[in-house]
Amino acid sequence: MQETNENVAAIDIGANFIRMTIAGISPNGNINIIDNLQKNTSIGRDTFNFKRIKAESVRSTCDILKGFVNVMNDYGVKSYLAICTSGIRDAENKEYIIEQIRMKTGLKVKIINNAEERFFMLKAIKSKLSKENAAFNSGTAVLNIGSGGIEFYIFENGKLKATNYLDMGALRIGETFSEIEKDNLDFGNVLEEYVNSKIINLKSYLINLKIDNFVVLGGELKFILKLHKEGCFIDKAWMNSFYAEVKKMTVGNLADKYEIPLRQAKVLLPNVVILSQFLKLTRAKGIYVLGSSLRDGMLIDLSHKKLKKIGQNTFKGDIINSVWVIGKKYGIDMAHARRIKKLALKIFDSTLEIHTLCNRERLFLEVAATLHDAGNYVNVNRHFIYSYDIINYEQIIGFSDRERAILANVVMYHEELIPSFNEWNYVNLSYEDKIVVSKLSAILKLAESLDISQKGKIKELNIELCESEAYFDIFSQSDCTLEKWSFNKNASFFEEVMGAKPIIR
């Protein structure tokens, strides 16, 4: 007897809207959209104007979510994912808001950072491009315009090369400059200067890339497509003409001309400014509008987790690609990083029996091994401290704040230092995460020892576990005296953490 679909829900509490999608997940992993709901919210206006969400907005949000819960019950939804982005994430009273939602609606809402948000969007984008056969062979830039921030992705031959997040979403810009708009007849140019000031670093990065395709989602794209009236591709000439027209108009003028609510008119100009300035950074002949959303990525994530699919590995490759781009940015020795990664993963896989960590922790180790020397870019002395800072600064796609803290700490302890309760970065971790950091750093220390000369002397490594010993058989045609010395120096910490003494045999 064939299993039936399981209904799930994806809830996105955004800065401007609260949205929910109900979908059925079939036994083979197909996602079938059943229902979409959307309600306006004042969360973003409160946060971007006052840094705190007002009680009235919280009550309204809870009332909306109560209604969503009733709909979920009607559809028999048992599994859901509820997240909030910049509207609540950037509020100073965010913890209280999440607790009130839990108490009044029963929903457990997760505050995701921008790296997690970008990862959900990446899943949605890749799925949509694949279904529409729009995975361009040459360089492609994808821009997702949100209310509180924008996400920017660079693809080459379908592979993710880089991703960035900027906290200048359309609603955030509109609220930030609302007072200026009232008194400035050249408001469009003011916004253009502001957007350009925020993307100036991207310009220098993108100038050497051949970006022939520009894909956009979010923002006011549905409304702009309605005006364009020619499918999902907006040519550059029309976009430039539309931009020249709207940048001269006030919010009131826009509302009257296009017969739209003031609320929508207020974000239209910032959206068009962002579109226009990013389009200039590419060689694209126009804008391809992609009908995808954050909730689509959330549903894909729910599907993978429900069915325990290996499909996550597809996105693991995107994470690793973006990590190598970060490493290149900080001038890491790519050959050394590859050797350390290979050695570290070999040790991890061969000692699974004694560390019992899972694939997620294996990914932590792979990223840490790749970026362990990134701090040399700042200072070769005590570079591990700067590597720690770089990982925290870069907001690597796909990792939560907690996971990023684990990554940074593993890198911190890849050389002489060992985890200590005298260091705040380690003390602030949970008990479970302290264990993960200690195990992964113990592995990374041995991997680093085996290439301490950075000459790639070790050609092959085999490891055999035997009761309380772990025998390392190394194969090399070079003198490995330095490697053995460093290995023995770090062996005691590995034994202390893992309960097995590593021995070069």
N, C-alpha and C positions, 0 to 999 in steps of 0.2 A: 504494500500500500504506500503510495507516494505521500511524502510529508507536505503539509500545506504551508503557505506563506506565513511568516511571522511579522506582525505589524510593529514598527518602531517609530520613534519620534526624534526629530532634531530641533532644538529650540535655541534660537540666537537672540540674546538680549543685547541689542545694539544701542548706539547713541541716539538714533533717530526713530528706529522702529524695533518692535518686538515681533519676531517671526517664528512660525513653527511649520515644519513639513512632516506630514505623516506618510510613511512609505511601507510597502510590504517587501520583505526580503525572501526570495524564493530559495529552495534548497540548493540550487546551483549558483547562488550569489547574485542573481539579477535583482536590481532595485526598481520597484514600480511605485511611482508617486501616486498617492491616493488623495491627499488634500493639502492645501497651503493656506495658512492664516497669517494676517499681518495687521498690526495695530500701531498707531503713532505713540511715541513716548517723548517726555520732556527730559529724560535722563541726561542726554548730551548737553542740552542747553544749560542745565544746572551745573554739570561738571565743568564745562568749558568757561562758564561765566563766574561761578562762585567756588569752584573746587570741591563742593560738597553737594550731595543730592538732597533736595528738600523732601520733607515728610509727605507733602501732597503728592509728589512724583512717586514716592515709594508706595503709597497706598494705591495709586493708579496702576502701578506696575504689578502689584500683588493681585489686584482685581482682574487684570488682563490674564495673568498666569493661572489664576483660579479657573477662568473660562477655558484656557488651553488644557488644563488638567481634566476638566469635564469632557472635552472633545477626545482626549487620549483614552479616557475610560470608555467612551462610546465605541471607539475603534478597537478596544481590547489591547491597548498598548501596555506591554510590561517592561520593555527595555527602552531607555531614552538617553539622550545626551543633551544636557543643557549647559550652555556656556555664555559668558558675557565678555565683551571686548572693551574698547577704550572708554566707553561711556561710564561704566562702573569701575573698570580697572584703574582709571586715573583719578577717581574720587577719593578724597581723604577719609571718608566714612564708609568705604566699600565693605568692610567686614560686617558692619551693622546691617547694611542693605542685604547682603547674602543671608545673614541669619534671620532677618525678618521674612524674606522670601521662603526660607525653609520652614519657619514656624507657621506661616499663614497659608502656604500652598502645599507643603510636603515635598517640594522639588529641591533636589540637591544641585545647586548651580556651581560650576567651576569657573573661576577667573583664569583665563588663559593669557599668557604673555604674547607679544607680537610674533615670536618665533613659532609658537604653536599655532597661532592664527594663520601664519603664512603656510604652514605645513598642511593644514586642512584645505586651504585654497589651492595649494599645489596639487593635491589629490583630485580636487574638483576640476581644475584646469586640464590636467593630463587626461582624465577620463573623457572630458568633453571634446578635446582636440582629437582624441583617438576615435571617438564615435562619429565625428563629423569629417574624418579624414583631412583634418586641417593642421596636422603636425608638419609644419613647414620644414623643409630640408635645410634652408639657410638660417641665418641668425634671426631670432624672434624675441621681441620684447613683449611682456604681458604686464599690463597695469590694472590693478584692482583699486578702484576709488571707493573708500569707505567714508562714513560720516566723521570718524575721529582720526583716521590715518589712511595712508595709501601704501600698497605693497607693489613692488616692482620685481619682475623675474626676467632673467636672461636665459634663453635656450639656444643651444647650437646643435643642429642635427637631432633634435628631440631630447637632448640631454640638458639638465639644469646646470648652468654654469655659475650663476650668482643670483642672490636675492637680497633685497633691501626693504626696510620699512622706514617711513617718514611720518612723523606725527603732525600731518597737515591735511587731514580730511576736509571735505567740503563744508560740513557743518561746523567743525572746529574753526576753520578760517572765517566763515560767515559770522560766527558769534564773536570771535576775537576782534574783527574789524567793523562790527556793527555801528559803533559810534562814528568812526571815520566815514563810513558810507553815507551817513546823513548829511555831512557837510562838504564832501569832496566831489566835485564834478568830474574828476578824472579817476574815479575809483577803480575802474578796470585796470589802468596802468599801475596803480598802487599794488593791486593783487598780483599782477604780472611780475613786478619787481620782487615782491615777497616770495613767490613760488620759485623764481630764479635764484634767489639767495639761498633757498633750502636745497636746491638740486645742483649747486655749483660743483660739488665734489663728484657727483655722478657724471657731469659733463666731461670732466677730464678722463674719467674711466671709460666712458662709452665712445669717445672720439676715435679710438683705434679699433672698435668693433664694427663689423658689417651687419647692421640690423636692417633687414629688408622688410620685415613684417611687424606690424604693431597691433596687438590684440588687447582689447579693453573690456572690462566688465565692472559692474557696480555703477555708482553715481547716477546721473540722469540719462543714461544711455537709452533706456526705453523711450523716454520723451523725445530725445534728439532723433532717434530712428523714426519716430512717428512724424516728425517734421521733415526729415530727409526723404521718406517715402520710396526708397529704392533698395530694399533688402537690408542685409546685415553688414554691408560694406559702405563706409562713408569715405568718399574720395577727399583728398587733401584740399583741393580748391574749394569745395563746398564748405569744409570745416573752417578754413581760413576766412571765408566770407561770412559765415555764421558768427564766428568769433569777433570779427571786426564790428558786426552789428550789435551784438549783445553787450560788448564791453563798454559801449557808450551810454547804456541805459541804467536807470536806477531800478531797485527792487520793485517799486511800484509800477514803473513802466513795463517791466518784464511781466508782472502779474496781469496787467491790463492787456498787453499785446497778445500774449499767448493764452489768456484766459485760464490761468492756473492760480492756486492758492498762494498767498504771500509766503507761507512756510516753504513751499516748493521753489518759489522765485528766489528766495534768499540763498538757496544752495546751488541754483542753476549757474550763476556767473562763476563762482569758485570752481565748479566742476568743469566748465568750458575752458577756464584759464589753465587748469591743470592738464587737461587733454591737449590743448594747443602747445603748451611749453614742452611736454614730453614728446609729442609728435615731432617737434623740431630736432630732438636728439637722435632721430632715426632717419633712414633713407627710404622709409615706407611711403607708398603712394597714397596711403589712406589708413583708415581705422577699420579693423575687423572686430565686430561686436560679438562677444561670446556670452551666451545666455547661461551663466553658471553662478553659483552662490556658495557662500561658506557652508550652508546647510548640506549642499551636495557632497562636500568633502567629509562632513560629519557623518552622513549616511554611509559613505564608503567605509569609513573607519568602523562604524557600528557593524556593517556587514562582515568585514574582515574578522572582527572580534567574535561575532556570533558564530561564524562558520570556521573559526580558527584557520583562516586561509593563509597561505604563504605569500599572498599578493603583496603583503607589506614589504617583501624584499625588493619589489620594484622601486618603492620610495626610499628604501635604505640606500640604493644606488645614488639617488638624488642628494641625500644627505652627505654621502661620502664625496661626491663631486663638488658640492659647495664647500666642504671642509678643505679639499685640496686647493680650491681657489683662494680661501682665506690664508692657507699656508704659503702660497705663492706671493700673496700680497705682503706678507711679513718676511719674505726672503728665506724661508727654511731650506735646508739642504734636502732636496727632494729624494735623492738616492738613499741618504741616511734614514730619512723618515720611512721610506718604503721597507728598508731592512728591519728597522725597529718594529714596524707594524707586523711584518711577517713573523719575526721571532716571538713577539708578544702573543700573537694569536695562536702560534704553534704551542707555546707554553700553556695558554688558556685551554686549548682543546685537549691537550695531553694530560692535564691535571684536573679535568672536570670532576673526577671522583672525589677529590679532596676539597675543592672550593665550592662546588654545587651551585655556581651562578648560572644565569640563563642567557638567552640570546640578546636580550636588551643590554645586560651588563657587558657582553662581548662587543656590542656596538660602542659602548662607552670607551672600552679599552682601545678599539680601533681608532676612534677620534682622538683620544688622548695621545696615543702613540704617534699619530700624524702631526699633532700640533705641539708636542712636548718641548720643542726648541724654539717656538715662535718668539719667545721673550728675548732671544738674542738680538732681535731687531731693535730693541730698546737699549739693552745693556747685557753684555756677555757674562758679567759678574752677577751671580745670583739671578740668572735669567729665568729660573723657574717661578720666581715671584711675578715677573712680568708676563710669563706665559699664563699664569693664573688670571691676571688682570685682563689679558687679551680675550680669553675664553668668556669671561663675564661680560666684556664689552661687546663682543661680536654677536651675541644673541643667535647662536647657531640654530638654523631651522630645524624644527621638529622636537626640540627639547624644552621641557618645563623649567621653571626657576629652580626647582629641587634637583632636577637632573643636571642642569648646568653647574650647580654647586658641586655635585659629585665629580663631574668632568674636571672642573677647575682644581679640585683638591687632589685628584689622581695625578694631574700634571705637576702640582706643587711638590709632591713627594716622590718624584721619579729619580731623584739623585740622592744626596746625602741625608736630607731631612727625613724623619719618620713622623707619622701622625702624633700629635701631642696635645694634651688638654690645656697647655699653656697658650695655644694659638686659637684665636676666636673663629677663624674660618673652619676649623675642625670641630670645635666645641659646639657650634651652632647646628651641626648635623644631627639627625636622629640617630638612635642606637643602630638601627638597621643600615642606615647609609654610612655610618662610620665603618661598619664591617665591610661593606662593598668597597669603600675607598681604600681601606687597608689591604684587602685582597688584590685589588687591581693594581695598586701602586707597588705591591710586593712583586707582582708579575712583571710590571713595567721596569722596575729596577734591574731585574735579571736580564731582561731583553736589552736594556741600555748597556749593561755590563758586557754583553757579548758582542757589542759593536762600539766599545768605548774609544777605540782608535779611529773610528769612522772610516775604516779601510775595507770593510766587507770581508773580513777574513773567514768568517764562518760560512761554509758553503752548504752545510746540511746539519740539521739538529734532530735527534731522536730522544725521546724521554720515556723512561720506564719507571712506573711506581712499584715500590716493593716495601710493604709494611710502612715503616716510618722514614723511608728514604725515597728521594726522587732522583734517579740517575740520569744525568744529562750526557749523552754521547754526541760530541761535536766532531765534525769533519772539516779539516782545514789543511791547506798546504803551506801555511805561514806560521810564524812564531806567535803563539797566543798567550804569552806570559802575562801581558798587561790585562787581557780579557779575563784570564783565570784569577788574577789578583783582585780585580774589581768584582767578579762573580762571588768569590769567597767572602769579600767584605760585606756583600749584601745578602749572603745566604742566611745569616742568622735571623734577619727580619722575616724572610720568607718562611723559615721554620717556625718562628714564633706565631705567625698568623695562620699558616696552613697546617701545622702539625707534622710536616714532613721535611727532612733536611735535604736540600738540593746538593748533589755531589756531581762534579765533572768526572766522568769515567773515561 
